[in-house]
Each structure stands twice: as C-alpha cells, then as structure tokens.
Amino acid sequence: MDQIYSIVMLVQRIYTFMIIGYVLLSWLPNARESFIGVFLGKIVEPYLGIFRRFIPPIGGMLDLSPILAVFALQFVAYGLIAVFDFFI
C-alpha cells in the first residue's frame, strides 16, 4: 500500500509542477514557443483544456483554470489512494 501511495503522490506532484511551470512560462515572452514550452504544452494543455471550457478567464486576462485543475488532480489522486486502500 505504501508503494501505491508513493507512486500516485509522485505522479500527482510531478504533474502539478508541470502545470505550474507551464503557467509560469506564460508570463515570459516567447517562452511557450521554446522546446520546454512546447513539451509542457503537449502534456498539460489537454488537461487544462477541460477546465478552460467551463471556466472563462476573468476580465479576459486572469485564467483560474490551472488552480481548479490542480485541486481536481489532487482530489483524484487521493480518491485513487482511497480506492486502492479499500480493495487492498
């Protein structure tokens, strides 16, 4: 059980850092066109797109979807751990 918990939390933490990194790249000019920006965009943007469909940017500039995406990711990670804990 400890190994499953560690793996789920590690994946959740890595993906959360990828989301944060992708958001921070949006603050720098032309950073999303770099190799790292394109790589993170391919991995993170499909997940963020789900939340962007339902949460429009506030004032046209402030995008809150990454915050909700991180909370949802954390909720799913703890849900997976609870399910594994129930069956194991």
PyMOL CGO cylinders between C-alpha atoms (Angstrom):
from pymol import cmd
from pymol.cgo import CYLINDER

trace = [
    CYLINDER, 0.00, 0.00, 0.00, 2.82, 2.38, 0.78, 0.3, 1, 1, 1, 1, 1, 1,
    CYLINDER, 2.82, 2.38, 0.78, 4.29, 1.87, -2.68, 0.3, 1, 1, 1, 1, 1, 1,
    CYLINDER, 4.29, 1.87, -2.68, 0.98, 2.65, -4.39, 0.3, 1, 1, 1, 1, 1, 1,
    CYLINDER, 0.98, 2.65, -4.39, 0.56, 5.75, -2.24, 0.3, 1, 1, 1, 1, 1, 1,
    CYLINDER, 0.56, 5.75, -2.24, 4.10, 6.88, -3.07, 0.3, 1, 1, 1, 1, 1, 1,
    CYLINDER, 4.10, 6.88, -3.07, 3.68, 6.32, -6.80, 0.3, 1, 1, 1, 1, 1, 1,
    CYLINDER, 3.68, 6.32, -6.80, 0.30, 8.08, -7.01, 0.3, 1, 1, 1, 1, 1, 1,
    CYLINDER, 0.30, 8.08, -7.01, 1.55, 11.05, -4.99, 0.3, 1, 1, 1, 1, 1, 1,
    CYLINDER, 1.55, 11.05, -4.99, 4.77, 11.27, -7.03, 0.3, 1, 1, 1, 1, 1, 1,
    CYLINDER, 4.77, 11.27, -7.03, 2.85, 11.33, -10.32, 0.3, 1, 1, 1, 1, 1, 1,
    CYLINDER, 2.85, 11.33, -10.32, 0.44, 13.91, -8.90, 0.3, 1, 1, 1, 1, 1, 1,
    CYLINDER, 0.44, 13.91, -8.90, 3.28, 16.09, -7.65, 0.3, 1, 1, 1, 1, 1, 1,
    CYLINDER, 3.28, 16.09, -7.65, 5.20, 15.92, -10.95, 0.3, 1, 1, 1, 1, 1, 1,
    CYLINDER, 5.20, 15.92, -10.95, 2.11, 16.79, -12.99, 0.3, 1, 1, 1, 1, 1, 1,
    CYLINDER, 2.11, 16.79, -12.99, 1.29, 19.65, -10.62, 0.3, 1, 1, 1, 1, 1, 1,
    CYLINDER, 1.29, 19.65, -10.62, 4.79, 21.06, -11.09, 0.3, 1, 1, 1, 1, 1, 1,
    CYLINDER, 4.79, 21.06, -11.09, 4.37, 20.72, -14.85, 0.3, 1, 1, 1, 1, 1, 1,
    CYLINDER, 4.37, 20.72, -14.85, 1.14, 22.73, -14.68, 0.3, 1, 1, 1, 1, 1, 1,
    CYLINDER, 1.14, 22.73, -14.68, 2.81, 25.39, -12.55, 0.3, 1, 1, 1, 1, 1, 1,
    CYLINDER, 2.81, 25.39, -12.55, 5.78, 25.53, -14.90, 0.3, 1, 1, 1, 1, 1, 1,
    CYLINDER, 5.78, 25.53, -14.90, 3.51, 25.89, -17.91, 0.3, 1, 1, 1, 1, 1, 1,
    CYLINDER, 3.51, 25.89, -17.91, 1.62, 28.72, -16.24, 0.3, 1, 1, 1, 1, 1, 1,
    CYLINDER, 1.62, 28.72, -16.24, 4.87, 30.48, -15.31, 0.3, 1, 1, 1, 1, 1, 1,
    CYLINDER, 4.87, 30.48, -15.31, 6.07, 30.18, -18.90, 0.3, 1, 1, 1, 1, 1, 1,
    CYLINDER, 6.07, 30.18, -18.90, 3.05, 32.21, -19.98, 0.3, 1, 1, 1, 1, 1, 1,
    CYLINDER, 3.05, 32.21, -19.98, 4.45, 35.18, -18.08, 0.3, 1, 1, 1, 1, 1, 1,
    CYLINDER, 4.45, 35.18, -18.08, 7.64, 35.23, -20.14, 0.3, 1, 1, 1, 1, 1, 1,
    CYLINDER, 7.64, 35.23, -20.14, 7.57, 36.47, -23.74, 0.3, 1, 1, 1, 1, 1, 1,
    CYLINDER, 7.57, 36.47, -23.74, 8.04, 33.68, -26.31, 0.3, 1, 1, 1, 1, 1, 1,
    CYLINDER, 8.04, 33.68, -26.31, 8.75, 31.09, -23.61, 0.3, 1, 1, 1, 1, 1, 1,
    CYLINDER, 8.75, 31.09, -23.61, 5.91, 28.83, -24.70, 0.3, 1, 1, 1, 1, 1, 1,
    CYLINDER, 5.91, 28.83, -24.70, 7.49, 28.56, -28.15, 0.3, 1, 1, 1, 1, 1, 1,
    CYLINDER, 7.49, 28.56, -28.15, 10.69, 27.12, -26.66, 0.3, 1, 1, 1, 1, 1, 1,
    CYLINDER, 10.69, 27.12, -26.66, 11.33, 23.37, -26.54, 0.3, 1, 1, 1, 1, 1, 1,
    CYLINDER, 11.33, 23.37, -26.54, 10.28, 23.15, -22.90, 0.3, 1, 1, 1, 1, 1, 1,
    CYLINDER, 10.28, 23.15, -22.90, 7.17, 25.24, -23.51, 0.3, 1, 1, 1, 1, 1, 1,
    CYLINDER, 7.17, 25.24, -23.51, 6.06, 23.10, -26.44, 0.3, 1, 1, 1, 1, 1, 1,
    CYLINDER, 6.06, 23.10, -26.44, 6.79, 19.90, -24.48, 0.3, 1, 1, 1, 1, 1, 1,
    CYLINDER, 6.79, 19.90, -24.48, 4.82, 21.07, -21.45, 0.3, 1, 1, 1, 1, 1, 1,
    CYLINDER, 4.82, 21.07, -21.45, 2.03, 22.34, -23.69, 0.3, 1, 1, 1, 1, 1, 1,
    CYLINDER, 2.03, 22.34, -23.69, 1.57, 18.92, -25.30, 0.3, 1, 1, 1, 1, 1, 1,
    CYLINDER, 1.57, 18.92, -25.30, 1.34, 17.25, -21.90, 0.3, 1, 1, 1, 1, 1, 1,
    CYLINDER, 1.34, 17.25, -21.90, -0.57, 19.85, -19.85, 0.3, 1, 1, 1, 1, 1, 1,
    CYLINDER, -0.57, 19.85, -19.85, -2.81, 21.64, -22.34, 0.3, 1, 1, 1, 1, 1, 1,
    CYLINDER, -2.81, 21.64, -22.34, -5.24, 18.74, -22.99, 0.3, 1, 1, 1, 1, 1, 1,
    CYLINDER, -5.24, 18.74, -22.99, -5.92, 18.50, -19.24, 0.3, 1, 1, 1, 1, 1, 1,
    CYLINDER, -5.92, 18.50, -19.24, -6.21, 22.27, -18.79, 0.3, 1, 1, 1, 1, 1, 1,
    CYLINDER, -6.21, 22.27, -18.79, -8.48, 22.49, -21.84, 0.3, 1, 1, 1, 1, 1, 1,
    CYLINDER, -8.48, 22.49, -21.84, -11.15, 20.53, -19.97, 0.3, 1, 1, 1, 1, 1, 1,
    CYLINDER, -11.15, 20.53, -19.97, -11.31, 23.21, -17.29, 0.3, 1, 1, 1, 1, 1, 1,
    CYLINDER, -11.31, 23.21, -17.29, -11.00, 26.13, -19.72, 0.3, 1, 1, 1, 1, 1, 1,
    CYLINDER, -11.00, 26.13, -19.72, -14.22, 25.04, -21.41, 0.3, 1, 1, 1, 1, 1, 1,
    CYLINDER, -14.22, 25.04, -21.41, -16.14, 25.65, -18.20, 0.3, 1, 1, 1, 1, 1, 1,
    CYLINDER, -16.14, 25.65, -18.20, -14.19, 28.50, -16.58, 0.3, 1, 1, 1, 1, 1, 1,
    CYLINDER, -14.19, 28.50, -16.58, -13.70, 31.59, -18.74, 0.3, 1, 1, 1, 1, 1, 1,
    CYLINDER, -13.70, 31.59, -18.74, -10.84, 33.95, -17.91, 0.3, 1, 1, 1, 1, 1, 1,
    CYLINDER, -10.84, 33.95, -17.91, -11.77, 36.73, -15.50, 0.3, 1, 1, 1, 1, 1, 1,
    CYLINDER, -11.77, 36.73, -15.50, -11.52, 40.10, -17.17, 0.3, 1, 1, 1, 1, 1, 1,
    CYLINDER, -11.52, 40.10, -17.17, -10.09, 38.40, -20.24, 0.3, 1, 1, 1, 1, 1, 1,
    CYLINDER, -10.09, 38.40, -20.24, -6.69, 38.05, -18.60, 0.3, 1, 1, 1, 1, 1, 1,
    CYLINDER, -6.69, 38.05, -18.60, -6.83, 36.05, -15.36, 0.3, 1, 1, 1, 1, 1, 1,
    CYLINDER, -6.83, 36.05, -15.36, -7.15, 32.33, -16.04, 0.3, 1, 1, 1, 1, 1, 1,
    CYLINDER, -7.15, 32.33, -16.04, -8.24, 30.41, -12.95, 0.3, 1, 1, 1, 1, 1, 1,
    CYLINDER, -8.24, 30.41, -12.95, -8.49, 27.05, -14.68, 0.3, 1, 1, 1, 1, 1, 1,
    CYLINDER, -8.49, 27.05, -14.68, -4.98, 25.89, -13.64, 0.3, 1, 1, 1, 1, 1, 1,
    CYLINDER, -4.98, 25.89, -13.64, -5.88, 26.39, -9.98, 0.3, 1, 1, 1, 1, 1, 1,
    CYLINDER, -5.88, 26.39, -9.98, -9.02, 24.30, -10.32, 0.3, 1, 1, 1, 1, 1, 1,
    CYLINDER, -9.02, 24.30, -10.32, -7.09, 21.73, -12.38, 0.3, 1, 1, 1, 1, 1, 1,
    CYLINDER, -7.09, 21.73, -12.38, -4.52, 21.30, -9.59, 0.3, 1, 1, 1, 1, 1, 1,
    CYLINDER, -4.52, 21.30, -9.59, -7.28, 20.90, -6.99, 0.3, 1, 1, 1, 1, 1, 1,
    CYLINDER, -7.28, 20.90, -6.99, -9.06, 18.34, -9.17, 0.3, 1, 1, 1, 1, 1, 1,
    CYLINDER, -9.06, 18.34, -9.17, -5.80, 16.45, -9.73, 0.3, 1, 1, 1, 1, 1, 1,
    CYLINDER, -5.80, 16.45, -9.73, -5.21, 16.32, -6.00, 0.3, 1, 1, 1, 1, 1, 1,
    CYLINDER, -5.21, 16.32, -6.00, -8.79, 15.15, -5.42, 0.3, 1, 1, 1, 1, 1, 1,
    CYLINDER, -8.79, 15.15, -5.42, -8.37, 12.35, -7.99, 0.3, 1, 1, 1, 1, 1, 1,
    CYLINDER, -8.37, 12.35, -7.99, -5.03, 11.29, -6.50, 0.3, 1, 1, 1, 1, 1, 1,
    CYLINDER, -5.03, 11.29, -6.50, -6.49, 10.98, -3.02, 0.3, 1, 1, 1, 1, 1, 1,
    CYLINDER, -6.49, 10.98, -3.02, -9.53, 9.23, -4.49, 0.3, 1, 1, 1, 1, 1, 1,
    CYLINDER, -9.53, 9.23, -4.49, -7.30, 6.66, -6.19, 0.3, 1, 1, 1, 1, 1, 1,
    CYLINDER, -7.30, 6.66, -6.19, -5.46, 6.08, -2.95, 0.3, 1, 1, 1, 1, 1, 1,
    CYLINDER, -5.46, 6.08, -2.95, -8.76, 5.58, -1.12, 0.3, 1, 1, 1, 1, 1, 1,
    CYLINDER, -8.76, 5.58, -1.12, -9.96, 3.09, -3.73, 0.3, 1, 1, 1, 1, 1, 1,
    CYLINDER, -9.96, 3.09, -3.73, -6.69, 1.14, -3.59, 0.3, 1, 1, 1, 1, 1, 1,
    CYLINDER, -6.69, 1.14, -3.59, -6.82, 1.22, 0.19, 0.3, 1, 1, 1, 1, 1, 1,
    CYLINDER, -6.82, 1.22, 0.19, -10.37, -0.14, 0.13, 0.3, 1, 1, 1, 1, 1, 1,
    CYLINDER, -10.37, -0.14, 0.13, -9.52, -3.07, -2.15, 0.3, 1, 1, 1, 1, 1, 1,
    CYLINDER, -9.52, -3.07, -2.15, -6.10, -3.96, -0.75, 0.3, 1, 1, 1, 1, 1, 1,
]
cmd.load_cgo(trace, "trace")
